[in-house]
Amino acid sequence: MVAAKKRFIAGAVCPRCGAMDRVVMYTDDEKRYRECVSCGFSDEVRLHEPGRELETRVNRTPEERREAVRPVRILDPRDPPDDQ
Ligand SMILES: [Zn+2]
């Protein structure tokens, strides 16, 4: 028996009884489960759906590229010399 971590989904409404904040969610390796603690409704969603493309986001924006090549800030050579 797996001790799944159940947690309430904020703002979730039970599709059966309509109660809000009564729906808990937990997952195992394959599925995500929803469960209403108010009426006993339960539902399950397969996680590894074929054709899901959530990893297509662009990693680097032009701004990030500019940041990467920005030279190290050089100390101002006109700083007054030490008074000796
Ligand atoms: Zn319910």
PDB file of the backbone (N, CA, C, O) and the ligand in Angstrom, with CONECT records:
HET     ZN  A 101       1
ATOM      1  N   MET A   1       0.846  -1.202   0.000  1.00  0.00           N
ATOM      2  CA  MET A   1       0.000   0.000   0.000  1.00  0.00           C
ATOM      3  C   MET A   1       0.872   1.239   0.000  1.00  0.00           C
ATOM      4  O   MET A   1       1.796   1.378   0.802  1.00  0.00           O
ATOM      5  N   VAL A   2       0.561   2.111  -0.898  1.00  0.00           N
ATOM      6  CA  VAL A   2       1.371   3.320  -1.060  1.00  0.00           C
ATOM      7  C   VAL A   2       0.790   4.453  -0.229  1.00  0.00           C
ATOM      8  O   VAL A   2      -0.408   4.733  -0.275  1.00  0.00           O
ATOM      9  N   ALA A   3       1.653   5.087   0.521  1.00  0.00           N
ATOM     10  CA  ALA A   3       1.212   6.239   1.296  1.00  0.00           C
ATOM     11  C   ALA A   3       1.305   7.485   0.428  1.00  0.00           C
ATOM     12  O   ALA A   3       2.295   8.215   0.465  1.00  0.00           O
ATOM     13  N   ALA A   4       0.290   7.704  -0.329  1.00  0.00           N
ATOM     14  CA  ALA A   4       0.293   8.849  -1.233  1.00  0.00           C
ATOM     15  C   ALA A   4       0.016  10.125  -0.461  1.00  0.00           C
ATOM     16  O   ALA A   4      -0.748  10.157   0.504  1.00  0.00           O
ATOM     17  N   LYS A   5       0.663  11.161  -0.925  1.00  0.00           N
ATOM     18  CA  LYS A   5       0.423  12.459  -0.304  1.00  0.00           C
ATOM     19  C   LYS A   5      -0.808  13.098  -0.922  1.00  0.00           C
ATOM     20  O   LYS A   5      -0.834  13.426  -2.109  1.00  0.00           O
ATOM     21  N   LYS A   6      -1.804  13.263  -0.107  1.00  0.00           N
ATOM     22  CA  LYS A   6      -2.998  13.918  -0.603  1.00  0.00           C
ATOM     23  C   LYS A   6      -2.947  15.389  -0.231  1.00  0.00           C
ATOM     24  O   LYS A   6      -2.561  15.766   0.876  1.00  0.00           O
ATOM     25  N   ARG A   7      -3.344  16.196  -1.183  1.00  0.00           N
ATOM     26  CA  ARG A   7      -3.420  17.600  -0.822  1.00  0.00           C
ATOM     27  C   ARG A   7      -4.638  18.230  -1.480  1.00  0.00           C
ATOM     28  O   ARG A   7      -5.054  17.855  -2.576  1.00  0.00           O
ATOM     29  N   PHE A   8      -5.179  19.181  -0.781  1.00  0.00           N
ATOM     30  CA  PHE A   8      -6.346  19.857  -1.293  1.00  0.00           C
ATOM     31  C   PHE A   8      -5.960  20.784  -2.437  1.00  0.00           C
ATOM     32  O   PHE A   8      -4.907  21.421  -2.418  1.00  0.00           O
ATOM     33  N   ILE A   9      -6.819  20.843  -3.408  1.00  0.00           N
ATOM     34  CA  ILE A   9      -6.592  21.751  -4.521  1.00  0.00           C
ATOM     35  C   ILE A   9      -7.368  23.024  -4.234  1.00  0.00           C
ATOM     36  O   ILE A   9      -8.597  23.017  -4.175  1.00  0.00           O
ATOM     37  N   ALA A  10      -6.644  24.108  -4.058  1.00  0.00           N
ATOM     38  CA  ALA A  10      -7.288  25.368  -3.730  1.00  0.00           C
ATOM     39  C   ALA A  10      -8.223  25.799  -4.847  1.00  0.00           C
ATOM     40  O   ALA A  10      -7.816  25.893  -6.005  1.00  0.00           O
ATOM     41  N   GLY A  11      -9.458  26.057  -4.502  1.00  0.00           N
ATOM     42  CA  GLY A  11     -10.402  26.578  -5.480  1.00  0.00           C
ATOM     43  C   GLY A  11     -11.036  25.524  -6.365  1.00  0.00           C
ATOM     44  O   GLY A  11     -11.874  25.841  -7.209  1.00  0.00           O
ATOM     45  N   ALA A  12     -10.636  24.254  -6.177  1.00  0.00           N
ATOM     46  CA  ALA A  12     -11.205  23.214  -7.014  1.00  0.00           C
ATOM     47  C   ALA A  12     -12.643  22.913  -6.585  1.00  0.00           C
ATOM     48  O   ALA A  12     -12.972  22.901  -5.399  1.00  0.00           O
ATOM     49  N   VAL A  13     -13.469  22.676  -7.576  1.00  0.00           N
ATOM     50  CA  VAL A  13     -14.865  22.386  -7.308  1.00  0.00           C
ATOM     51  C   VAL A  13     -15.154  20.947  -7.713  1.00  0.00           C
ATOM     52  O   VAL A  13     -14.783  20.503  -8.800  1.00  0.00           O
ATOM     53  N   CYS A  14     -15.810  20.242  -6.834  1.00  0.00           N
ATOM     54  CA  CYS A  14     -16.169  18.861  -7.135  1.00  0.00           C
ATOM     55  C   CYS A  14     -17.189  18.826  -8.264  1.00  0.00           C
ATOM     56  O   CYS A  14     -18.221  19.494  -8.195  1.00  0.00           O
ATOM     57  N   PRO A  15     -16.905  18.053  -9.297  1.00  0.00           N
ATOM     58  CA  PRO A  15     -17.835  18.004 -10.428  1.00  0.00           C
ATOM     59  C   PRO A  15     -19.140  17.297 -10.083  1.00  0.00           C
ATOM     60  O   PRO A  15     -20.123  17.421 -10.814  1.00  0.00           O
ATOM     61  N   ARG A  16     -19.160  16.578  -9.011  1.00  0.00           N
ATOM     62  CA  ARG A  16     -20.390  15.877  -8.662  1.00  0.00           C
ATOM     63  C   ARG A  16     -21.263  16.685  -7.711  1.00  0.00           C
ATOM     64  O   ARG A  16     -22.434  16.939  -7.991  1.00  0.00           O
ATOM     65  N   CYS A  17     -20.680  17.087  -6.582  1.00  0.00           N
ATOM     66  CA  CYS A  17     -21.520  17.753  -5.587  1.00  0.00           C
ATOM     67  C   CYS A  17     -21.323  19.276  -5.571  1.00  0.00           C
ATOM     68  O   CYS A  17     -22.083  19.999  -4.926  1.00  0.00           O
ATOM     69  N   GLY A  18     -20.301  19.754  -6.285  1.00  0.00           N
ATOM     70  CA  GLY A  18     -20.129  21.191  -6.395  1.00  0.00           C
ATOM     71  C   GLY A  18     -19.465  21.841  -5.196  1.00  0.00           C
ATOM     72  O   GLY A  18     -19.393  23.068  -5.126  1.00  0.00           O
ATOM     73  N   ALA A  19     -18.980  21.052  -4.255  1.00  0.00           N
ATOM     74  CA  ALA A  19     -18.327  21.621  -3.086  1.00  0.00           C
ATOM     75  C   ALA A  19     -16.945  22.160  -3.459  1.00  0.00           C
ATOM     76  O   ALA A  19     -16.200  21.529  -4.209  1.00  0.00           O
ATOM     77  N   MET A  20     -16.625  23.315  -2.932  1.00  0.00           N
ATOM     78  CA  MET A  20     -15.322  23.904  -3.231  1.00  0.00           C
ATOM     79  C   MET A  20     -14.329  23.596  -2.125  1.00  0.00           C
ATOM     80  O   MET A  20     -14.696  23.509  -0.953  1.00  0.00           O
ATOM     81  N   ASP A  21     -13.055  23.430  -2.507  1.00  0.00           N
ATOM     82  CA  ASP A  21     -11.975  23.127  -1.557  1.00  0.00           C
ATOM     83  C   ASP A  21     -12.206  21.825  -0.802  1.00  0.00           C
ATOM     84  O   ASP A  21     -11.728  21.656   0.320  1.00  0.00           O
ATOM     85  N   ARG A  22     -12.934  20.916  -1.416  1.00  0.00           N
ATOM     86  CA  ARG A  22     -13.166  19.601  -0.812  1.00  0.00           C
ATOM     87  C   ARG A  22     -12.481  18.520  -1.621  1.00  0.00           C
ATOM     88  O   ARG A  22     -12.587  17.334  -1.308  1.00  0.00           O
ATOM     89  N   VAL A  23     -11.782  18.931  -2.655  1.00  0.00           N
ATOM     90  CA  VAL A  23     -11.187  17.961  -3.563  1.00  0.00           C
ATOM     91  C   VAL A  23      -9.698  17.798  -3.250  1.00  0.00           C
ATOM     92  O   VAL A  23      -8.939  18.768  -3.255  1.00  0.00           O
ATOM     93  N   VAL A  24      -9.302  16.575  -2.980  1.00  0.00           N
ATOM     94  CA  VAL A  24      -7.881  16.302  -2.751  1.00  0.00           C
ATOM     95  C   VAL A  24      -7.291  15.675  -4.009  1.00  0.00           C
ATOM     96  O   VAL A  24      -7.995  15.070  -4.817  1.00  0.00           O
ATOM     97  N   MET A  25      -5.988  15.837  -4.147  1.00  0.00           N
ATOM     98  CA  MET A  25      -5.318  15.274  -5.301  1.00  0.00           C
ATOM     99  C   MET A  25      -4.096  14.524  -4.843  1.00  0.00           C
ATOM    100  O   MET A  25      -3.397  14.961  -3.929  1.00  0.00           O
ATOM    101  N   TYR A  26      -3.835  13.403  -5.468  1.00  0.00           N
ATOM    102  CA  TYR A  26      -2.592  12.707  -5.207  1.00  0.00           C
ATOM    103  C   TYR A  26      -2.203  11.924  -6.446  1.00  0.00           C
ATOM    104  O   TYR A  26      -3.037  11.627  -7.302  1.00  0.00           O
ATOM    105  N   THR A  27      -0.951  11.602  -6.526  1.00  0.00           N
ATOM    106  CA  THR A  27      -0.472  10.925  -7.723  1.00  0.00           C
ATOM    107  C   THR A  27       0.340   9.700  -7.365  1.00  0.00           C
ATOM    108  O   THR A  27       0.937   9.616  -6.292  1.00  0.00           O
ATOM    109  N   ASP A  28       0.349   8.755  -8.287  1.00  0.00           N
ATOM    110  CA  ASP A  28       1.343   7.695  -8.196  1.00  0.00           C
ATOM    111  C   ASP A  28       2.139   7.747  -9.497  1.00  0.00           C
ATOM    112  O   ASP A  28       2.099   8.755 -10.202  1.00  0.00           O
ATOM    113  N   ASP A  29       2.846   6.696  -9.817  1.00  0.00           N
ATOM    114  CA  ASP A  29       3.709   6.763 -10.989  1.00  0.00           C
ATOM    115  C   ASP A  29       2.957   6.998 -12.294  1.00  0.00           C
ATOM    116  O   ASP A  29       3.480   7.617 -13.221  1.00  0.00           O
ATOM    117  N   GLU A  30       1.755   6.509 -12.355  1.00  0.00           N
ATOM    118  CA  GLU A  30       1.062   6.533 -13.639  1.00  0.00           C
ATOM    119  C   GLU A  30      -0.123   7.469 -13.700  1.00  0.00           C
ATOM    120  O   GLU A  30      -0.462   7.997 -14.759  1.00  0.00           O
ATOM    121  N   LYS A  31      -0.744   7.670 -12.563  1.00  0.00           N
ATOM    122  CA  LYS A  31      -2.004   8.391 -12.603  1.00  0.00           C
ATOM    123  C   LYS A  31      -2.086   9.492 -11.573  1.00  0.00           C
ATOM    124  O   LYS A  31      -1.397   9.475 -10.553  1.00  0.00           O
ATOM    125  N   ARG A  32      -2.927  10.429 -11.858  1.00  0.00           N
ATOM    126  CA  ARG A  32      -3.245  11.472 -10.903  1.00  0.00           C
ATOM    127  C   ARG A  32      -4.691  11.245 -10.473  1.00  0.00           C
ATOM    128  O   ARG A  32      -5.591  11.081 -11.297  1.00  0.00           O
ATOM    129  N   TYR A  33      -4.877  11.241  -9.192  1.00  0.00           N
ATOM    130  CA  TYR A  33      -6.203  10.972  -8.684  1.00  0.00           C
ATOM    131  C   TYR A  33      -6.820  12.221  -8.076  1.00  0.00           C
ATOM    132  O   TYR A  33      -6.148  13.028  -7.434  1.00  0.00           O
ATOM    133  N   ARG A  34      -8.101  12.350  -8.296  1.00  0.00           N
ATOM    134  CA  ARG A  34      -8.854  13.403  -7.623  1.00  0.00           C
ATOM    135  C   ARG A  34      -9.905  12.725  -6.780  1.00  0.00           C
ATOM    136  O   ARG A  34     -10.464  11.693  -7.152  1.00  0.00           O
ATOM    137  N   GLU A  35     -10.157  13.316  -5.658  1.00  0.00           N
ATOM    138  CA  GLU A  35     -11.109  12.690  -4.760  1.00  0.00           C
ATOM    139  C   GLU A  35     -11.826  13.767  -3.961  1.00  0.00           C
ATOM    140  O   GLU A  35     -11.193  14.670  -3.412  1.00  0.00           O
ATOM    141  N   CYS A  36     -13.130  13.669  -3.898  1.00  0.00           N
ATOM    142  CA  CYS A  36     -13.886  14.629  -3.121  1.00  0.00           C
ATOM    143  C   CYS A  36     -14.155  14.054  -1.741  1.00  0.00           C
ATOM    144  O   CYS A  36     -14.733  12.975  -1.601  1.00  0.00           O
ATOM    145  N   VAL A  37     -13.729  14.788  -0.729  1.00  0.00           N
ATOM    146  CA  VAL A  37     -13.917  14.281   0.633  1.00  0.00           C
ATOM    147  C   VAL A  37     -15.329  14.547   1.117  1.00  0.00           C
ATOM    148  O   VAL A  37     -15.724  14.086   2.188  1.00  0.00           O
ATOM    149  N   SER A  38     -16.084  15.290   0.331  1.00  0.00           N
ATOM    150  CA  SER A  38     -17.429  15.627   0.734  1.00  0.00           C
ATOM    151  C   SER A  38     -18.439  14.557   0.307  1.00  0.00           C
ATOM    152  O   SER A  38     -19.277  14.131   1.101  1.00  0.00           O
ATOM    153  N   CYS A  39     -18.350  14.133  -0.947  1.00  0.00           N
ATOM    154  CA  CYS A  39     -19.344  13.180  -1.443  1.00  0.00           C
ATOM    155  C   CYS A  39     -18.743  11.841  -1.834  1.00  0.00           C
ATOM    156  O   CYS A  39     -19.472  10.898  -2.141  1.00  0.00           O
ATOM    157  N   GLY A  40     -17.404  11.751  -1.825  1.00  0.00           N
ATOM    158  CA  GLY A  40     -16.788  10.486  -2.157  1.00  0.00           C
ATOM    159  C   GLY A  40     -16.489  10.303  -3.631  1.00  0.00           C
ATOM    160  O   GLY A  40     -16.040   9.238  -4.054  1.00  0.00           O
ATOM    161  N   PHE A  41     -16.734  11.332  -4.405  1.00  0.00           N
ATOM    162  CA  PHE A  41     -16.420  11.273  -5.831  1.00  0.00           C
ATOM    163  C   PHE A  41     -14.932  11.046  -6.034  1.00  0.00           C
ATOM    164  O   PHE A  41     -14.110  11.626  -5.325  1.00  0.00           O
ATOM    165  N   SER A  42     -14.590  10.220  -6.985  1.00  0.00           N
ATOM    166  CA  SER A  42     -13.177  10.061  -7.300  1.00  0.00           C
ATOM    167  C   SER A  42     -12.991   9.968  -8.810  1.00  0.00           C
ATOM    168  O   SER A  42     -13.885   9.563  -9.553  1.00  0.00           O
ATOM    169  N   ASP A  43     -11.814  10.354  -9.222  1.00  0.00           N
ATOM    170  CA  ASP A  43     -11.518  10.452 -10.640  1.00  0.00           C
ATOM    171  C   ASP A  43     -10.040  10.168 -10.802  1.00  0.00           C
ATOM    172  O   ASP A  43      -9.260  10.368  -9.871  1.00  0.00           O
ATOM    173  N   GLU A  44      -9.656   9.708 -11.962  1.00  0.00           N
ATOM    174  CA  GLU A  44      -8.234   9.493 -12.177  1.00  0.00           C
ATOM    175  C   GLU A  44      -7.848   9.904 -13.582  1.00  0.00           C
ATOM    176  O   GLU A  44      -8.606   9.744 -14.538  1.00  0.00           O
ATOM    177  N   VAL A  45      -6.641  10.441 -13.672  1.00  0.00           N
ATOM    178  CA  VAL A  45      -6.158  10.956 -14.949  1.00  0.00           C
ATOM    179  C   VAL A  45      -4.815  10.326 -15.238  1.00  0.00           C
ATOM    180  O   VAL A  45      -3.915  10.338 -14.398  1.00  0.00           O
ATOM    181  N   ARG A  46      -4.686   9.780 -16.421  1.00  0.00           N
ATOM    182  CA  ARG A  46      -3.376   9.219 -16.788  1.00  0.00           C
ATOM    183  C   ARG A  46      -2.389  10.347 -17.001  1.00  0.00           C
ATOM    184  O   ARG A  46      -2.708  11.354 -17.633  1.00  0.00           O
ATOM    185  N   LEU A  47      -1.174  10.173 -16.463  1.00  0.00           N
ATOM    186  CA  LEU A  47      -0.188  11.241 -16.546  1.00  0.00           C
ATOM    187  C   LEU A  47       0.582  11.237 -17.854  1.00  0.00           C
ATOM    188  O   LEU A  47       0.826  12.293 -18.438  1.00  0.00           O
ATOM    189  N   HIS A  48       0.958  10.080 -18.308  1.00  0.00           N
ATOM    190  CA  HIS A  48       1.822  10.033 -19.490  1.00  0.00           C
ATOM    191  C   HIS A  48       0.978   9.902 -20.750  1.00  0.00           C
ATOM    192  O   HIS A  48       0.959   8.864 -21.411  1.00  0.00           O
ATOM    193  N   GLU A  49       0.299  10.967 -21.051  1.00  0.00           N
ATOM    194  CA  GLU A  49      -0.518  10.949 -22.246  1.00  0.00           C
ATOM    195  C   GLU A  49       0.347  11.132 -23.480  1.00  0.00           C
ATOM    196  O   GLU A  49       1.227  11.992 -23.499  1.00  0.00           O
ATOM    197  N   PRO A  50       0.112  10.351 -24.488  1.00  0.00           N
ATOM    198  CA  PRO A  50       0.906  10.496 -25.714  1.00  0.00           C
ATOM    199  C   PRO A  50       0.621  11.828 -26.389  1.00  0.00           C
ATOM    200  O   PRO A  50      -0.508  12.318 -26.401  1.00  0.00           O
ATOM    201  N   GLY A  51       1.677  12.393 -26.947  1.00  0.00           N
ATOM    202  CA  GLY A  51       1.504  13.626 -27.691  1.00  0.00           C
ATOM    203  C   GLY A  51       1.499  14.860 -26.842  1.00  0.00           C
ATOM    204  O   GLY A  51       1.221  15.954 -27.332  1.00  0.00           O
ATOM    205  N   ARG A  52       1.802  14.703 -25.581  1.00  0.00           N
ATOM    206  CA  ARG A  52       1.833  15.886 -24.732  1.00  0.00           C
ATOM    207  C   ARG A  52       3.124  16.649 -24.973  1.00  0.00           C
ATOM    208  O   ARG A  52       4.205  16.062 -24.924  1.00  0.00           O
ATOM    209  N   GLU A  53       3.032  17.916 -25.225  1.00  0.00           N
ATOM    210  CA  GLU A  53       4.234  18.668 -25.567  1.00  0.00           C
ATOM    211  C   GLU A  53       4.389  19.879 -24.662  1.00  0.00           C
ATOM    212  O   GLU A  53       4.178  21.023 -25.066  1.00  0.00           O
ATOM    213  N   LEU A  54       4.759  19.593 -23.444  1.00  0.00           N
ATOM    214  CA  LEU A  54       4.937  20.692 -22.502  1.00  0.00           C
ATOM    215  C   LEU A  54       6.377  21.186 -22.468  1.00  0.00           C
ATOM    216  O   LEU A  54       6.671  22.222 -21.871  1.00  0.00           O
ATOM    217  N   GLU A  55       7.270  20.445 -23.106  1.00  0.00           N
ATOM    218  CA  GLU A  55       8.688  20.780 -23.007  1.00  0.00           C
ATOM    219  C   GLU A  55       9.168  21.588 -24.198  1.00  0.00           C
ATOM    220  O   GLU A  55      10.368  21.625 -24.470  1.00  0.00           O
ATOM    221  N   THR A  56       8.290  22.215 -24.891  1.00  0.00           N
ATOM    222  CA  THR A  56       8.699  22.952 -26.081  1.00  0.00           C
ATOM    223  C   THR A  56       8.969  24.415 -25.794  1.00  0.00           C
ATOM    224  O   THR A  56       9.166  25.208 -26.715  1.00  0.00           O
ATOM    225  N   ARG A  57       8.977  24.769 -24.535  1.00  0.00           N
ATOM    226  CA  ARG A  57       9.189  26.183 -24.231  1.00  0.00           C
ATOM    227  C   ARG A  57      10.613  26.602 -24.597  1.00  0.00           C
ATOM    228  O   ARG A  57      11.547  25.801 -24.557  1.00  0.00           O
ATOM    229  N   VAL A  58      10.745  27.845 -24.945  1.00  0.00           N
ATOM    230  CA  VAL A  58      12.059  28.371 -25.314  1.00  0.00           C
ATOM    231  C   VAL A  58      12.834  28.690 -24.043  1.00  0.00           C
ATOM    232  O   VAL A  58      12.335  29.360 -23.139  1.00  0.00           O
ATOM    233  N   ASN A  59      14.048  28.202 -23.997  1.00  0.00           N
ATOM    234  CA  ASN A  59      14.832  28.378 -22.781  1.00  0.00           C
ATOM    235  C   ASN A  59      15.473  29.754 -22.670  1.00  0.00           C
ATOM    236  O   ASN A  59      15.577  30.322 -21.583  1.00  0.00           O
ATOM    237  N   ARG A  60      15.900  30.274 -23.806  1.00  0.00           N
ATOM    238  CA  ARG A  60      16.664  31.510 -23.735  1.00  0.00           C
ATOM    239  C   ARG A  60      16.004  32.604 -24.554  1.00  0.00           C
ATOM    240  O   ARG A  60      15.736  32.440 -25.744  1.00  0.00           O
ATOM    241  N   THR A  61      15.758  33.690 -23.911  1.00  0.00           N
ATOM    242  CA  THR A  61      15.244  34.853 -24.609  1.00  0.00           C
ATOM    243  C   THR A  61      16.425  35.684 -25.086  1.00  0.00           C
ATOM    244  O   THR A  61      17.539  35.495 -24.597  1.00  0.00           O
ATOM    245  N   PRO A  62      16.216  36.592 -26.021  1.00  0.00           N
ATOM    246  CA  PRO A  62      17.307  37.481 -26.451  1.00  0.00           C
ATOM    247  C   PRO A  62      17.907  38.255 -25.281  1.00  0.00           C
ATOM    248  O   PRO A  62      19.111  38.507 -25.261  1.00  0.00           O
ATOM    249  N   GLU A  63      17.096  38.627 -24.324  1.00  0.00           N
ATOM    250  CA  GLU A  63      17.619  39.348 -23.159  1.00  0.00           C
ATOM    251  C   GLU A  63      18.618  38.484 -22.393  1.00  0.00           C
ATOM    252  O   GLU A  63      19.670  38.961 -21.965  1.00  0.00           O
ATOM    253  N   GLU A  64      18.277  37.216 -22.226  1.00  0.00           N
ATOM    254  CA  GLU A  64      19.170  36.332 -21.482  1.00  0.00           C
ATOM    255  C   GLU A  64      20.485  36.136 -22.216  1.00  0.00           C
ATOM    256  O   GLU A  64      21.546  36.057 -21.596  1.00  0.00           O
ATOM    257  N   ARG A  65      20.414  36.057 -23.537  1.00  0.00           N
ATOM    258  CA  ARG A  65      21.657  35.933 -24.295  1.00  0.00           C
ATOM    259  C   ARG A  65      22.530  37.165 -24.118  1.00  0.00           C
ATOM    260  O   ARG A  65      23.747  37.053 -23.968  1.00  0.00           O
ATOM    261  N   ARG A  66      21.909  38.347 -24.134  1.00  0.00           N
ATOM    262  CA  ARG A  66      22.680  39.571 -23.942  1.00  0.00           C
ATOM    263  C   ARG A  66      23.337  39.577 -22.570  1.00  0.00           C
ATOM    264  O   ARG A  66      24.495  39.970 -22.427  1.00  0.00           O
ATOM    265  N   GLU A  67      22.595  39.143 -21.574  1.00  0.00           N
ATOM    266  CA  GLU A  67      23.152  39.086 -20.226  1.00  0.00           C
ATOM    267  C   GLU A  67      24.393  38.194 -20.197  1.00  0.00           C
ATOM    268  O   GLU A  67      25.379  38.506 -19.529  1.00  0.00           O
ATOM    269  N   ALA A  68      24.330  37.094 -20.921  1.00  0.00           N
ATOM    270  CA  ALA A  68      25.415  36.115 -20.868  1.00  0.00           C
ATOM    271  C   ALA A  68      26.701  36.651 -21.458  1.00  0.00           C
ATOM    272  O   ALA A  68      27.782  36.263 -21.014  1.00  0.00           O
ATOM    273  N   VAL A  69      26.621  37.533 -22.447  1.00  0.00           N
ATOM    274  CA  VAL A  69      27.840  38.017 -23.087  1.00  0.00           C
ATOM    275  C   VAL A  69      28.260  39.385 -22.571  1.00  0.00           C
ATOM    276  O   VAL A  69      29.255  39.946 -23.030  1.00  0.00           O
ATOM    277  N   ARG A  70      27.515  39.918 -21.631  1.00  0.00           N
ATOM    278  CA  ARG A  70      27.864  41.246 -21.121  1.00  0.00           C
ATOM    279  C   ARG A  70      29.200  41.175 -20.386  1.00  0.00           C
ATOM    280  O   ARG A  70      29.367  40.335 -19.501  1.00  0.00           O
ATOM    281  N   PRO A  71      30.147  42.035 -20.731  1.00  0.00           N
ATOM    282  CA  PRO A  71      31.476  41.967 -20.102  1.00  0.00           C
ATOM    283  C   PRO A  71      31.414  42.351 -18.626  1.00  0.00           C
ATOM    284  O   PRO A  71      30.508  43.045 -18.165  1.00  0.00           O
ATOM    285  N   VAL A  72      32.401  41.875 -17.932  1.00  0.00           N
ATOM    286  CA  VAL A  72      32.501  42.213 -16.523  1.00  0.00           C
ATOM    287  C   VAL A  72      32.736  43.712 -16.384  1.00  0.00           C
ATOM    288  O   VAL A  72      33.499  44.307 -17.145  1.00  0.00           O
ATOM    289  N   ARG A  73      32.096  44.290 -15.438  1.00  0.00           N
ATOM    290  CA  ARG A  73      32.233  45.728 -15.268  1.00  0.00           C
ATOM    291  C   ARG A  73      33.651  46.069 -14.778  1.00  0.00           C
ATOM    292  O   ARG A  73      34.146  45.525 -13.790  1.00  0.00           O
ATOM    293  N   ILE A  74      34.261  46.974 -15.502  1.00  0.00           N
ATOM    294  CA  ILE A  74      35.643  47.347 -15.171  1.00  0.00           C
ATOM    295  C   ILE A  74      35.621  48.543 -14.218  1.00  0.00           C
ATOM    296  O   ILE A  74      34.834  49.475 -14.385  1.00  0.00           O
ATOM    297  N   LEU A  75      36.481  48.497 -13.242  1.00  0.00           N
ATOM    298  CA  LEU A  75      36.541  49.607 -12.291  1.00  0.00           C
ATOM    299  C   LEU A  75      36.968  50.882 -12.989  1.00  0.00           C
ATOM    300  O   LEU A  75      37.799  50.854 -13.897  1.00  0.00           O
ATOM    301  N   ASP A  76      36.415  51.967 -12.574  1.00  0.00           N
ATOM    302  CA  ASP A  76      36.712  53.251 -13.198  1.00  0.00           C
ATOM    303  C   ASP A  76      38.168  53.625 -12.932  1.00  0.00           C
ATOM    304  O   ASP A  76      38.547  53.807 -11.775  1.00  0.00           O
ATOM    305  N   PRO A  77      39.007  53.748 -13.993  1.00  0.00           N
ATOM    306  CA  PRO A  77      40.436  54.054 -13.800  1.00  0.00           C
ATOM    307  C   PRO A  77      40.655  55.465 -13.279  1.00  0.00           C
ATOM    308  O   PRO A  77      41.750  55.814 -12.837  1.00  0.00           O
ATOM    309  N   ARG A  78      39.598  56.275 -13.337  1.00  0.00           N
ATOM    310  CA  ARG A  78      39.785  57.656 -12.872  1.00  0.00           C
ATOM    311  C   ARG A  78      39.544  57.799 -11.362  1.00  0.00           C
ATOM    312  O   ARG A  78      39.454  58.905 -10.829  1.00  0.00           O
ATOM    313  N   ASP A  79      39.446  56.660 -10.703  1.00  0.00           N
ATOM    314  CA  ASP A  79      39.288  56.743  -9.264  1.00  0.00           C
ATOM    315  C   ASP A  79      40.457  57.507  -8.674  1.00  0.00           C
ATOM    316  O   ASP A  79      41.594  57.300  -9.099  1.00  0.00           O
ATOM    317  N   PRO A  80      40.227  58.352  -7.744  1.00  0.00           N
ATOM    318  CA  PRO A  80      41.348  59.099  -7.148  1.00  0.00           C
ATOM    319  C   PRO A  80      42.337  58.147  -6.488  1.00  0.00           C
ATOM    320  O   PRO A  80      41.918  57.235  -5.775  1.00  0.00           O
ATOM    321  N   PRO A  81      43.634  58.333  -6.704  1.00  0.00           N
ATOM    322  CA  PRO A  81      44.644  57.459  -6.081  1.00  0.00           C
ATOM    323  C   PRO A  81      44.689  57.633  -4.563  1.00  0.00           C
ATOM    324  O   PRO A  81      44.257  58.646  -4.011  1.00  0.00           O
ATOM    325  N   ASP A  82      45.217  56.629  -3.932  1.00  0.00           N
ATOM    326  CA  ASP A  82      45.329  56.712  -2.480  1.00  0.00           C
ATOM    327  C   ASP A  82      46.218  57.884  -2.091  1.00  0.00           C
ATOM    328  O   ASP A  82      47.257  58.112  -2.711  1.00  0.00           O
ATOM    329  N   ASP A  83      45.831  58.592  -1.112  1.00  0.00           N
ATOM    330  CA  ASP A  83      46.560  59.780  -0.679  1.00  0.00           C
ATOM    331  C   ASP A  83      47.754  59.369   0.170  1.00  0.00           C
ATOM    332  O   ASP A  83      47.618  59.046   1.350  1.00  0.00           O
ATOM    333  N   GLN A  84      48.963  59.390  -0.477  1.00  0.00           N
ATOM    334  CA  GLN A  84      50.144  58.984   0.290  1.00  0.00           C
ATOM    335  C   GLN A  84      51.247  59.982   0.158  1.00  0.00           C
ATOM    336  O   GLN A  84      52.316  59.800   0.739  1.00  0.00           O
TER     337      GLN A  84
HETATM  338 ZN    ZN A 101     -18.146  16.029  -4.109  1.00  0.00          ZN2+
END
